[in-house]
Amino acid sequence: MQYAEPPHRVFPFRWIFPLGQFVLCLLLVSIVAELRPYIPYLYAARLSEVITAMNLPGALIQVPVGFLFPDHQIWTPPLLSFQLWRGLSLSIFALVFWWIAGRATEALVAINDRQLAPKIGWMETVTGFLLMAGGATILGGMLSDFSSSRDWGSTRLAAGGGLWALLGSLSVIARFRQWRFRKKHKTII
């Protein structure tokens, strides 16, 4: 009697990506908060820019929130600096985008094992395409200045744009590969 092999369990990237970025952002925010008296303001600002670049889609969610307030400033709790609050809030707002990238990575790994789970839907594909296009636009826009004096912020935004162009493309590629896999197996059957 021959037993069917159980399906290969895919590593849970949908949880690892968002939780990993959240822990990393909390670590960077805690470094800024704890070492504030000992590090120069410039280094604290750079750590904040790194968190912003890592979580660019979260910044896109936060921008409309600023329009709700009369002075068009993003609300900050009284006991936190703007940099600390931005680091915390952007990492929370970007969790869903990191989750989408994790699901796409799971789907790509599962296709190699001849599985179609998790199935990438159209909403994830369109969101991934928009992230890919927006990230590529930011990357191209920040690097289009060919002068030798690039500032730190534009370099970090270019890196963040490149990161999200890559992460956004994962769901588009996963959807395409799943479509090809289904099409190939329909013709075989």
Summary of the structure (lengths in Angstrom):
residues: 189
radius of gyration: 20.1
end to end distance: 24.7
largest distance: 73.5
contacts: 572
relative contact order: 0.15
helix: 72%
strand: 0%
